Amino acid sequence: MPVKLRITLLFCLISFVILAMVCATVYYFSYTQRSHNIRTRLTNRAITLARLLGQSQVFDQQILRKIDSSTSLTLKDKTFQAYDYLNNQIYSYSDAPADTLTIDTSILDDARVKGTIFFNTANKEAVAYHYANPNTRIVVITAAYDAEGKAQLRVLRNILWFSFLTGILIACVGGYFFSDRLLQPVKKIADDINEISAHNLARRISTGTAKDEWFYLAETLNRLMNRLQDSFETQRRFVSNASHELSTPLTAISSQLEVSLQKSREAQQYRVVMESVYQDVRQLSKLTQTLLEFAQASGDPGGINLEPVRMDEILMSLPAELKKSNPEYLVNLSFDDMPAEEQKLIVFGNAELLFTAVKNIVTNACKYSDDHKATVKLKAEAENITISITDKGKGIPEAELKYIFQPFYRVNSTAHKSGFGLGLSLANRIVKLHKGNIAVSSVMEEGSEFVITVPTAKF
């Protein structure tokens, strides 16, 4: 069922319940008020008649009948009867001569006990009133058909039915147009989204000026589109740069082999070509391995094996590992603020990925420092572990700091050094997977400092 129709039906249902309750309440109180009025009038007439009958020496029955016939109670088919304490009828009057009431003795007995009782008889409403004085003890019955009151109730009922049905019709029509207007922003948002594709990611949804829920939805979707656009652009640059980096050694290998096969050569010449090709293959293999690590670090944390890891143990493996890659590299470890509790040194993560992240930054620090040295400091805080890596290199220009974590980006001053421009980007992805962050500061001709912050494991 369309949302527009569901909203319309819900609106109609709510209106139905409200109108039904209002109309029923109005009719109920009108009905009870009519009953109260007729009973009050009948009771007053019964009291008056009883007092007149109690003065039989002044008012005889003929006079009372003339009074009753001339009294206008705006009641139809009036009937008045009176009974003595032996249940003998001592007085009767009715608008129609043949119209008499058959009263059960139990009604008379109840009236003598309760004083006044109300009952219905022969399509009439009646009151039995017990009147007693030192000389008289009688029960007066007054009954009548409330034609005017019931006619007013019928008119009121018709008005309420008309109002109820008209209100429901208006509610249904109004609900339909209301739901249509309510869902117009959603339709507009959907239309705008349908026009956005991978080739048109720059387009955004119109948010309007009203700061309402639709504005919040459009803003949220626009922020999502911004993230998607950044991801697409990053992926596009990554694919382009990766293709270029992969094609360079492949082209060199192909060219060297093609030249060497054009004519016969001596064994030494073939050996030189093979050594050059071997270097290119190693470069290609290293690039491929780096790309695989980058792809792994760009994945979902749920697909990575995470376990409690001690950061100090990871850092202690750095000096020997960097010595293997370059004997000139020197790493100074500083664990000055070691906590007494072992838990403060443990993070929940993947040891190999964390080691790769720190190693990449430390390798860069050693590579771009004139003395090929890097200082690594470990500090455990209340909820985080901080690793700072400093060097005394040339520094990074401030204008380029915001780009250094992009894949394949290389600072202009270091373009002559070997590398792919993936180390910092890979380290940043790994730290992000561990819910941490990397901050960098640099002073030209003095050096740079990278600060890695990761949350400690919660036990």
DRENGULUM-634208 format. One record per residue (C-alpha): residue in three letters; z, y, x; residue number from 1. Coordinates in Angstrom, 3 decimals. Layout:
N
{'ALA', {Z, Y, X}, NUM}
...
! end
This chain:
459
{'MET', {0.000, 0.000, 0.000}, 1}
{'PRO', {-0.929, 3.423, 1.457}, 2}
{'VAL', {1.952, 5.601, 2.585}, 3}
{'LYS', {0.791, 8.386, 0.270}, 4}
{'LEU', {1.097, 6.080, -2.742}, 5}
{'ARG', {4.494, 4.771, -1.597}, 6}
{'ILE', {5.836, 8.315, -1.251}, 7}
{'THR', {4.438, 9.200, -4.693}, 8}
{'LEU', {6.040, 6.147, -6.312}, 9}
{'LEU', {9.360, 6.829, -4.601}, 10}
{'PHE', {9.266, 10.456, -5.711}, 11}
{'CYS', {8.467, 9.352, -9.290}, 12}
{'LEU', {11.268, 6.793, -9.225}, 13}
{'ILE', {13.804, 9.369, -8.059}, 14}
{'SER', {12.591, 11.825, -10.696}, 15}
{'PHE', {12.754, 9.057, -13.337}, 16}
{'VAL', {16.372, 8.275, -12.473}, 17}
{'ILE', {17.426, 11.931, -12.385}, 18}
{'LEU', {15.676, 12.854, -15.637}, 19}
{'ALA', {16.975, 9.719, -17.366}, 20}
{'MET', {20.539, 10.507, -16.304}, 21}
{'VAL', {20.243, 14.150, -17.416}, 22}
{'CYS', {18.687, 13.308, -20.783}, 23}
{'ALA', {21.134, 10.488, -21.454}, 24}
{'THR', {24.066, 12.739, -20.539}, 25}
{'VAL', {22.854, 15.549, -22.807}, 26}
{'TYR', {22.276, 13.141, -25.711}, 27}
{'TYR', {25.619, 11.388, -25.198}, 28}
{'PHE', {27.647, 14.613, -25.246}, 29}
{'SER', {25.657, 15.921, -28.209}, 30}
{'TYR', {26.270, 12.666, -30.085}, 31}
{'THR', {30.000, 12.683, -29.362}, 32}
{'GLN', {30.237, 16.371, -30.287}, 33}
{'ARG', {28.534, 15.697, -33.647}, 34}
{'SER', {30.937, 12.803, -34.306}, 35}
{'HIS', {33.892, 14.994, -33.376}, 36}
{'ASN', {32.698, 17.788, -35.642}, 37}
{'ILE', {32.147, 15.587, -38.697}, 38}
{'ARG', {35.480, 13.886, -38.217}, 39}
{'THR', {37.234, 17.212, -37.859}, 40}
{'ARG', {35.635, 18.546, -41.041}, 41}
{'LEU', {36.400, 15.375, -42.998}, 42}
{'THR', {39.979, 15.385, -41.719}, 43}
{'ASN', {40.487, 19.009, -42.711}, 44}
{'ARG', {39.082, 18.304, -46.183}, 45}
{'ALA', {41.346, 15.281, -46.523}, 46}
{'ILE', {44.401, 17.349, -45.557}, 47}
{'THR', {43.465, 20.063, -48.059}, 48}
{'LEU', {42.845, 17.555, -50.833}, 49}
{'ALA', {46.113, 15.743, -50.128}, 50}
{'ARG', {48.110, 18.950, -50.325}, 51}
{'LEU', {46.427, 19.927, -53.596}, 52}
{'LEU', {47.139, 16.461, -55.035}, 53}
{'GLY', {50.740, 16.871, -53.920}, 54}
{'GLN', {50.953, 19.868, -56.217}, 55}
{'SER', {49.862, 18.080, -59.379}, 56}
{'GLN', {51.953, 20.412, -61.472}, 57}
{'VAL', {49.709, 23.273, -60.393}, 58}
{'PHE', {46.336, 21.595, -59.844}, 59}
{'ASP', {45.221, 18.856, -62.207}, 60}
{'GLN', {42.334, 16.517, -61.347}, 61}
{'GLN', {39.747, 18.422, -63.370}, 62}
{'ILE', {40.435, 21.547, -61.376}, 63}
{'LEU', {40.290, 19.562, -58.126}, 64}
{'ARG', {36.925, 18.081, -59.060}, 65}
{'LYS', {35.565, 21.539, -59.781}, 66}
{'ILE', {36.882, 22.686, -56.408}, 67}
{'ASP', {35.303, 19.681, -54.641}, 68}
{'SER', {31.994, 20.167, -56.401}, 69}
{'SER', {31.874, 23.843, -55.505}, 70}
{'THR', {33.025, 23.398, -51.898}, 71}
{'SER', {30.117, 23.596, -49.467}, 72}
{'LEU', {30.708, 21.383, -46.469}, 73}
{'THR', {27.004, 21.116, -45.648}, 74}
{'LEU', {27.622, 17.416, -46.083}, 75}
{'LYS', {25.466, 15.115, -48.155}, 76}
{'ASP', {26.724, 12.507, -50.639}, 77}
{'LYS', {30.397, 13.498, -50.417}, 78}
{'THR', {32.930, 11.039, -51.779}, 79}
{'PHE', {36.674, 11.778, -52.058}, 80}
{'GLN', {39.255, 9.194, -53.178}, 81}
{'ALA', {43.045, 9.050, -53.166}, 82}
{'TYR', {45.463, 6.110, -53.432}, 83}
{'ASP', {49.184, 5.956, -54.093}, 84}
{'TYR', {51.662, 3.817, -52.152}, 85}
{'LEU', {50.785, 0.818, -54.449}, 86}
{'ASN', {47.093, 1.161, -53.482}, 87}
{'ASN', {46.179, 2.389, -56.961}, 88}
{'GLN', {43.362, 4.934, -57.047}, 89}
{'ILE', {44.751, 8.156, -58.408}, 90}
{'TYR', {41.786, 10.440, -57.740}, 91}
{'SER', {38.064, 10.171, -57.045}, 92}
{'TYR', {35.114, 12.506, -56.732}, 93}
{'SER', {31.507, 12.003, -55.577}, 94}
{'ASP', {28.379, 14.099, -55.598}, 95}
{'ALA', {26.592, 11.254, -57.341}, 96}
{'PRO', {28.550, 9.920, -60.371}, 97}
{'ALA', {27.804, 6.270, -59.546}, 98}
{'ASP', {28.634, 6.683, -55.860}, 99}
{'THR', {32.015, 5.071, -55.235}, 100}
{'LEU', {33.590, 3.534, -52.154}, 101}
{'THR', {35.130, 0.101, -52.010}, 102}
{'ILE', {38.086, 0.506, -49.716}, 103}
{'ASP', {39.807, -2.481, -48.192}, 104}
{'THR', {43.573, -2.439, -48.398}, 105}
{'SER', {43.796, -2.977, -44.626}, 106}
{'ILE', {42.315, 0.495, -44.120}, 107}
{'LEU', {44.975, 1.990, -46.360}, 108}
{'ASP', {47.707, 0.087, -44.538}, 109}
{'ASP', {46.383, 1.235, -41.139}, 110}
{'ALA', {46.293, 4.831, -42.337}, 111}
{'ARG', {49.936, 4.629, -43.453}, 112}
{'VAL', {50.887, 3.321, -39.983}, 113}
{'LYS', {48.642, 5.511, -37.774}, 114}
{'GLY', {48.430, 8.599, -39.935}, 115}
{'THR', {44.657, 9.080, -39.587}, 116}
{'ILE', {41.882, 6.567, -38.980}, 117}
{'PHE', {38.099, 6.866, -38.838}, 118}
{'PHE', {35.612, 4.293, -40.068}, 119}
{'ASN', {32.096, 3.869, -41.406}, 120}
{'THR', {31.247, 2.615, -44.827}, 121}
{'ALA', {28.045, 2.498, -46.850}, 122}
{'ASN', {26.068, 4.550, -44.301}, 123}
{'LYS', {28.745, 7.203, -44.395}, 124}
{'GLU', {31.390, 8.380, -41.973}, 125}
{'ALA', {34.871, 8.384, -43.453}, 126}
{'VAL', {38.445, 9.450, -42.732}, 127}
{'ALA', {41.589, 7.860, -44.167}, 128}
{'TYR', {44.474, 10.331, -44.061}, 129}
{'HIS', {48.080, 9.491, -44.971}, 130}
{'TYR', {49.978, 12.350, -46.613}, 131}
{'ALA', {53.661, 12.136, -47.385}, 132}
{'ASN', {56.272, 14.594, -48.692}, 133}
{'PRO', {59.549, 14.127, -50.581}, 134}
{'ASN', {57.645, 13.791, -53.866}, 135}
{'THR', {54.327, 12.244, -52.910}, 136}
{'ARG', {53.048, 9.531, -50.601}, 137}
{'ILE', {49.280, 9.099, -50.808}, 138}
{'VAL', {46.236, 8.085, -48.694}, 139}
{'VAL', {43.191, 10.312, -49.047}, 140}
{'ILE', {39.706, 8.989, -48.200}, 141}
{'THR', {36.967, 11.546, -47.471}, 142}
{'ALA', {33.468, 10.261, -46.709}, 143}
{'ALA', {30.068, 11.907, -46.366}, 144}
{'TYR', {26.649, 11.525, -44.786}, 145}
{'ASP', {26.175, 14.087, -41.977}, 146}
{'ALA', {22.545, 14.854, -42.744}, 147}
{'GLU', {22.438, 18.124, -40.833}, 148}
{'GLY', {24.136, 16.748, -37.718}, 149}
{'LYS', {21.933, 13.678, -37.578}, 150}
{'ALA', {18.837, 15.785, -38.165}, 151}
{'GLN', {19.823, 17.952, -35.219}, 152}
{'LEU', {20.356, 14.823, -33.131}, 153}
{'ARG', {16.861, 13.592, -34.052}, 154}
{'VAL', {15.361, 16.926, -33.061}, 155}
{'LEU', {17.328, 16.855, -29.811}, 156}
{'ARG', {16.239, 13.265, -29.162}, 157}
{'ASN', {12.595, 14.178, -29.664}, 158}
{'ILE', {12.962, 17.178, -27.368}, 159}
{'LEU', {14.613, 15.033, -24.714}, 160}
{'TRP', {11.899, 12.352, -24.934}, 161}
{'PHE', {9.207, 14.998, -24.654}, 162}
{'SER', {10.977, 16.619, -21.705}, 163}
{'PHE', {11.524, 13.251, -20.048}, 164}
{'LEU', {7.920, 12.082, -20.345}, 165}
{'THR', {6.546, 15.500, -19.385}, 166}
{'GLY', {8.899, 15.621, -16.403}, 167}
{'ILE', {7.789, 12.161, -15.239}, 168}
{'LEU', {4.135, 13.144, -15.536}, 169}
{'ILE', {4.722, 16.360, -13.608}, 170}
{'ALA', {6.742, 14.459, -11.006}, 171}
{'CYS', {3.950, 11.898, -10.491}, 172}
{'VAL', {1.217, 14.516, -10.196}, 173}
{'GLY', {3.384, 16.783, -8.074}, 174}
{'GLY', {4.506, 13.835, -5.918}, 175}
{'TYR', {0.908, 12.885, -5.235}, 176}
{'PHE', {-0.029, 16.383, -4.084}, 177}
{'PHE', {3.290, 16.705, -2.257}, 178}
{'SER', {2.726, 13.458, -0.315}, 179}
{'ASP', {-0.848, 14.482, 0.437}, 180}
{'ARG', {0.334, 17.790, 1.864}, 181}
{'LEU', {3.202, 16.097, 3.677}, 182}
{'LEU', {0.897, 13.618, 5.420}, 183}
{'GLN', {-1.805, 16.121, 6.335}, 184}
{'PRO', {-0.239, 16.813, 9.767}, 185}
{'VAL', {-0.135, 13.065, 10.457}, 186}
{'LYS', {-3.806, 12.741, 9.523}, 187}
{'LYS', {-4.615, 15.729, 11.734}, 188}
{'ILE', {-2.697, 14.162, 14.638}, 189}
{'ALA', {-4.500, 10.831, 14.092}, 190}
{'ASP', {-7.888, 12.584, 14.015}, 191}
{'ASP', {-7.085, 14.413, 17.253}, 192}
{'ILE', {-5.981, 11.170, 18.920}, 193}
{'ASN', {-9.172, 9.390, 17.798}, 194}
{'GLU', {-11.208, 12.022, 19.639}, 195}
{'ILE', {-9.299, 11.419, 22.890}, 196}
{'SER', {-10.753, 8.799, 25.222}, 197}
{'ALA', {-10.659, 7.894, 28.904}, 198}
{'HIS', {-13.455, 10.422, 29.444}, 199}
{'ASN', {-11.717, 13.154, 27.452}, 200}
{'LEU', {-8.064, 12.931, 28.469}, 201}
{'ALA', {-7.742, 16.694, 28.889}, 202}
{'ARG', {-7.773, 17.250, 25.123}, 203}
{'ARG', {-4.392, 17.749, 23.458}, 204}
{'ILE', {-3.027, 17.655, 19.916}, 205}
{'SER', {-2.519, 20.951, 18.108}, 206}
{'THR', {1.228, 21.408, 17.548}, 207}
{'GLY', {1.127, 24.389, 15.197}, 208}
{'THR', {3.804, 27.062, 15.054}, 209}
{'ALA', {6.495, 25.489, 12.839}, 210}
{'LYS', {9.252, 23.852, 14.887}, 211}
{'ASP', {9.527, 20.795, 12.628}, 212}
{'GLU', {9.308, 17.013, 13.006}, 213}
{'TRP', {5.493, 17.113, 13.178}, 214}
{'PHE', {5.734, 19.620, 16.038}, 215}
{'TYR', {8.126, 17.244, 17.840}, 216}
{'LEU', {5.772, 14.291, 17.252}, 217}
{'ALA', {2.750, 16.234, 18.517}, 218}
{'GLU', {4.693, 17.468, 21.552}, 219}
{'THR', {5.848, 13.922, 22.338}, 220}
{'LEU', {2.298, 12.599, 22.104}, 221}
{'ASN', {1.022, 15.455, 24.282}, 222}
{'ARG', {3.611, 14.611, 26.926}, 223}
{'LEU', {2.492, 10.984, 26.698}, 224}
{'MET', {-1.113, 12.088, 27.160}, 225}
{'ASN', {-0.086, 14.126, 30.207}, 226}
{'ARG', {1.494, 11.039, 31.747}, 227}
{'LEU', {-1.535, 8.927, 30.883}, 228}
{'GLN', {-3.879, 11.514, 32.340}, 229}
{'ASP', {-1.839, 11.624, 35.548}, 230}
{'SER', {-1.871, 7.827, 35.691}, 231}
{'PHE', {-5.641, 7.661, 35.128}, 232}
{'GLU', {-6.285, 10.291, 37.752}, 233}
{'THR', {-3.961, 8.548, 40.205}, 234}
{'GLN', {-5.651, 5.229, 39.512}, 235}
{'ARG', {-9.111, 6.802, 39.841}, 236}
{'ARG', {-8.205, 8.382, 43.171}, 237}
{'PHE', {-6.595, 5.161, 44.318}, 238}
{'VAL', {-9.653, 3.060, 43.475}, 239}
{'SER', {-11.971, 5.598, 45.102}, 240}
{'ASN', {-9.886, 5.864, 48.269}, 241}
{'ALA', {-9.264, 2.107, 48.437}, 242}
{'SER', {-12.989, 1.441, 48.081}, 243}
{'HIS', {-13.700, 3.903, 50.864}, 244}
{'GLU', {-11.018, 2.466, 53.146}, 245}
{'LEU', {-12.215, -1.094, 52.523}, 246}
{'SER', {-15.861, -0.244, 52.941}, 247}
{'THR', {-15.328, 1.445, 56.340}, 248}
{'PRO', {-14.288, -1.687, 58.316}, 249}
{'LEU', {-16.717, -3.850, 56.327}, 250}
{'THR', {-19.573, -1.505, 57.203}, 251}
{'ALA', {-18.537, -1.510, 60.857}, 252}
{'ILE', {-18.387, -5.313, 60.932}, 253}
{'SER', {-21.745, -5.650, 59.200}, 254}
{'SER', {-23.403, -3.122, 61.507}, 255}
{'GLN', {-22.099, -4.705, 64.686}, 256}
{'LEU', {-23.114, -8.195, 63.612}, 257}
{'GLU', {-26.539, -6.979, 62.521}, 258}
{'VAL', {-27.170, -5.260, 65.861}, 259}
{'SER', {-25.940, -8.241, 67.854}, 260}
{'LEU', {-28.263, -10.598, 65.964}, 261}
{'GLN', {-31.404, -8.539, 66.486}, 262}
{'LYS', {-31.997, -10.107, 69.927}, 263}
{'SER', {-30.447, -12.624, 72.256}, 264}
{'ARG', {-27.634, -11.333, 74.432}, 265}
{'GLU', {-25.407, -12.546, 77.186}, 266}
{'ALA', {-22.090, -14.199, 76.433}, 267}
{'GLN', {-20.125, -11.178, 77.675}, 268}
{'GLN', {-21.980, -8.886, 75.290}, 269}
{'TYR', {-21.277, -11.233, 72.379}, 270}
{'ARG', {-17.626, -11.301, 73.422}, 271}
{'VAL', {-17.407, -7.502, 73.308}, 272}
{'VAL', {-18.930, -7.492, 69.822}, 273}
{'MET', {-16.583, -10.247, 68.660}, 274}
{'GLU', {-13.528, -8.360, 69.978}, 275}
{'SER', {-14.632, -5.227, 68.132}, 276}
{'VAL', {-15.236, -7.219, 64.977}, 277}
{'TYR', {-11.846, -8.866, 65.388}, 278}
{'GLN', {-10.151, -5.471, 65.561}, 279}
{'ASP', {-11.960, -4.399, 62.403}, 280}
{'VAL', {-10.951, -7.628, 60.653}, 281}
{'ARG', {-7.315, -7.072, 61.623}, 282}
{'GLN', {-7.541, -3.533, 60.311}, 283}
{'LEU', {-9.071, -4.846, 57.088}, 284}
{'SER', {-6.405, -7.538, 56.772}, 285}
{'LYS', {-3.633, -5.003, 57.299}, 286}
{'LEU', {-5.135, -2.690, 54.702}, 287}
{'THR', {-5.466, -5.548, 52.219}, 288}
{'GLN', {-1.841, -6.557, 52.750}, 289}
{'THR', {-0.732, -2.958, 52.242}, 290}
{'LEU', {-2.738, -2.719, 49.024}, 291}
{'LEU', {-1.129, -5.929, 47.758}, 292}
{'GLU', {2.319, -4.546, 48.496}, 293}
{'PHE', {1.355, -1.306, 46.771}, 294}
{'ALA', {0.185, -3.236, 43.683}, 295}
{'GLN', {3.433, -5.197, 43.625}, 296}
{'ALA', {5.513, -2.024, 43.897}, 297}
{'SER', {3.488, -0.477, 41.054}, 298}
{'GLY', {4.314, -3.286, 38.637}, 299}
{'ASP', {7.080, -3.902, 36.135}, 300}
{'PRO', {10.634, -4.276, 37.519}, 301}
{'GLY', {11.048, -7.225, 35.149}, 302}
{'GLY', {8.470, -9.177, 37.173}, 303}
{'ILE', {10.312, -8.661, 40.493}, 304}
{'ASN', {13.121, -10.870, 41.711}, 305}
{'LEU', {16.194, -8.632, 41.737}, 306}
{'GLU', {19.567, -9.606, 43.176}, 307}
{'PRO', {22.605, -7.981, 44.854}, 308}
{'VAL', {21.596, -6.724, 48.316}, 309}
{'ARG', {23.648, -5.066, 51.062}, 310}
{'MET', {21.888, -1.965, 52.337}, 311}
{'ASP', {23.613, -1.984, 55.728}, 312}
{'GLU', {22.208, -5.457, 56.453}, 313}
{'ILE', {18.693, -4.271, 55.565}, 314}
{'LEU', {18.978, -1.277, 57.900}, 315}
{'MET', {20.285, -3.342, 60.798}, 316}
{'SER', {16.982, -5.257, 60.872}, 317}
{'LEU', {14.982, -2.061, 61.492}, 318}
{'PRO', {15.314, -1.578, 65.292}, 319}
{'ALA', {14.093, -5.066, 66.171}, 320}
{'GLU', {11.309, -4.997, 63.578}, 321}
{'LEU', {9.911, -1.668, 64.808}, 322}
{'LYS', {10.116, -2.856, 68.410}, 323}
{'LYS', {7.726, -5.650, 67.474}, 324}
{'SER', {5.138, -3.219, 66.133}, 325}
{'ASN', {5.512, -0.762, 69.032}, 326}
{'PRO', {7.840, -1.140, 72.034}, 327}
{'GLU', {8.125, 2.661, 72.305}, 328}
{'TYR', {9.692, 3.049, 68.873}, 329}
{'LEU', {13.449, 3.652, 68.914}, 330}
{'VAL', {15.729, 3.644, 65.868}, 331}
{'ASN', {19.272, 5.038, 65.998}, 332}
{'LEU', {21.546, 3.720, 63.216}, 333}
{'SER', {24.579, 5.709, 62.102}, 334}
{'PHE', {27.178, 4.115, 59.808}, 335}
{'ASP', {29.911, 6.725, 60.203}, 336}
{'ASP', {31.105, 6.786, 56.585}, 337}
{'MET', {31.394, 3.076, 55.891}, 338}
{'PRO', {33.538, 2.413, 52.786}, 339}
{'ALA', {36.387, -0.078, 52.750}, 340}
{'GLU', {35.046, -1.774, 49.621}, 341}
{'GLU', {32.032, -4.004, 50.210}, 342}
{'GLN', {30.773, -3.432, 46.643}, 343}
{'LYS', {29.908, 0.197, 47.458}, 344}
{'LEU', {27.230, -1.007, 49.911}, 345}
{'ILE', {25.520, -3.330, 47.431}, 346}
{'VAL', {22.511, -2.391, 45.312}, 347}
{'PHE', {20.762, -4.468, 42.700}, 348}
{'GLY', {17.199, -4.902, 43.947}, 349}
{'ASN', {14.625, -6.769, 46.011}, 350}
{'ALA', {15.533, -6.982, 49.710}, 351}
{'GLU', {11.936, -7.312, 50.969}, 352}
{'LEU', {10.666, -4.333, 48.981}, 353}
{'LEU', {13.622, -2.134, 49.961}, 354}
{'PHE', {13.132, -3.067, 53.608}, 355}
{'THR', {9.410, -2.219, 53.314}, 356}
{'ALA', {10.206, 1.190, 51.805}, 357}
{'VAL', {12.687, 2.165, 54.516}, 358}
{'LYS', {10.513, 0.670, 57.262}, 359}
{'ASN', {7.466, 2.700, 56.186}, 360}
{'ILE', {9.383, 5.980, 56.349}, 361}
{'VAL', {11.054, 5.091, 59.661}, 362}
{'THR', {7.691, 4.005, 61.117}, 363}
{'ASN', {6.175, 7.355, 60.189}, 364}
{'ALA', {9.166, 9.146, 61.740}, 365}
{'CYS', {8.687, 7.274, 65.025}, 366}
{'LYS', {4.886, 7.547, 64.961}, 367}
{'TYR', {4.744, 11.321, 64.483}, 368}
{'SER', {7.669, 12.226, 66.782}, 369}
{'ASP', {6.887, 13.079, 70.390}, 370}
{'ASP', {9.842, 11.002, 71.553}, 371}
{'HIS', {9.041, 8.192, 69.057}, 372}
{'LYS', {12.646, 8.220, 67.855}, 373}
{'ALA', {14.144, 8.212, 64.369}, 374}
{'THR', {17.754, 8.557, 63.230}, 375}
{'VAL', {18.875, 6.583, 60.183}, 376}
{'LYS', {22.208, 7.393, 58.524}, 377}
{'LEU', {23.856, 5.389, 55.763}, 378}
{'LYS', {26.366, 6.967, 53.401}, 379}
{'ALA', {28.065, 5.294, 50.428}, 380}
{'GLU', {29.179, 7.544, 47.588}, 381}
{'ALA', {30.875, 6.880, 44.251}, 382}
{'GLU', {27.791, 5.643, 42.383}, 383}
{'ASN', {24.943, 5.987, 44.913}, 384}
{'ILE', {23.929, 4.944, 48.384}, 385}
{'THR', {22.181, 7.591, 50.480}, 386}
{'ILE', {19.903, 6.825, 53.447}, 387}
{'SER', {18.711, 9.795, 55.487}, 388}
{'ILE', {15.872, 9.415, 58.024}, 389}
{'THR', {15.287, 12.298, 60.442}, 390}
{'ASP', {12.783, 12.865, 63.248}, 391}
{'LYS', {11.849, 15.577, 65.703}, 392}
{'GLY', {8.134, 15.640, 65.010}, 393}
{'LYS', {5.714, 18.449, 64.257}, 394}
{'GLY', {6.935, 18.789, 60.697}, 395}
{'ILE', {5.050, 18.877, 57.403}, 396}
{'PRO', {3.572, 22.141, 56.062}, 397}
{'GLU', {5.404, 23.269, 52.941}, 398}
{'ALA', {2.138, 23.479, 50.974}, 399}
{'GLU', {1.507, 19.770, 51.602}, 400}
{'LEU', {4.973, 18.423, 50.794}, 401}
{'LYS', {4.117, 17.861, 47.128}, 402}
{'TYR', {1.117, 15.684, 48.040}, 403}
{'ILE', {2.569, 13.363, 50.676}, 404}
{'PHE', {3.557, 10.666, 48.141}, 405}
{'GLN', {0.039, 10.379, 46.732}, 406}
{'PRO', {-1.905, 7.252, 47.752}, 407}
{'PHE', {-4.194, 7.715, 50.780}, 408}
{'TYR', {-3.075, 11.301, 51.304}, 409}
{'ARG', {-2.636, 12.287, 54.939}, 410}
{'VAL', {-1.362, 15.549, 56.353}, 411}
{'ASN', {-4.131, 17.388, 58.188}, 412}
{'SER', {-2.175, 17.585, 61.428}, 413}
{'THR', {-1.804, 13.777, 61.552}, 414}
{'ALA', {-5.362, 12.812, 60.640}, 415}
{'HIS', {-6.063, 11.675, 64.208}, 416}
{'LYS', {-3.298, 9.033, 64.005}, 417}
{'SER', {-4.061, 5.523, 62.796}, 418}
{'GLY', {-3.024, 4.672, 59.292}, 419}
{'PHE', {-4.126, 4.501, 55.675}, 420}
{'GLY', {-1.926, 7.098, 53.961}, 421}
{'LEU', {-0.203, 4.461, 51.816}, 422}
{'GLY', {3.180, 4.157, 53.539}, 423}
{'LEU', {5.002, 7.019, 51.803}, 424}
{'SER', {3.367, 6.327, 48.457}, 425}
{'LEU', {4.420, 2.684, 48.675}, 426}
{'ALA', {7.978, 3.666, 49.651}, 427}
{'ASN', {8.188, 6.092, 46.726}, 428}
{'ARG', {6.988, 3.440, 44.253}, 429}
{'ILE', {9.536, 0.925, 45.543}, 430}
{'VAL', {12.428, 3.398, 45.330}, 431}
{'LYS', {11.368, 4.379, 41.789}, 432}
{'LEU', {11.400, 0.700, 40.797}, 433}
{'HIS', {15.031, 0.601, 41.942}, 434}
{'LYS', {15.854, 3.683, 39.796}, 435}
{'GLY', {16.250, 5.877, 42.866}, 436}
{'ASN', {14.440, 8.854, 44.312}, 437}
{'ILE', {13.234, 10.276, 47.648}, 438}
{'ALA', {13.788, 13.895, 48.674}, 439}
{'VAL', {12.084, 15.439, 51.701}, 440}
{'SER', {12.644, 18.591, 53.703}, 441}
{'SER', {10.724, 19.693, 56.780}, 442}
{'VAL', {10.682, 22.537, 59.292}, 443}
{'MET', {7.521, 23.070, 61.300}, 444}
{'GLU', {7.872, 22.213, 65.012}, 445}
{'GLU', {11.430, 20.960, 64.398}, 446}
{'GLY', {11.060, 17.799, 62.361}, 447}
{'SER', {11.494, 16.282, 58.912}, 448}
{'GLU', {14.226, 14.572, 56.915}, 449}
{'PHE', {13.705, 11.999, 54.180}, 450}
{'VAL', {16.701, 11.180, 51.952}, 451}
{'ILE', {16.589, 7.983, 49.883}, 452}
{'THR', {19.116, 7.690, 47.044}, 453}
{'VAL', {19.580, 4.439, 45.092}, 454}
{'PRO', {22.348, 3.564, 42.597}, 455}
{'THR', {24.927, 1.003, 43.594}, 456}
{'ALA', {25.173, -2.293, 41.729}, 457}
{'LYS', {27.473, -2.416, 38.693}, 458}
{'PHE', {29.768, -5.441, 38.578}, 459}
! end
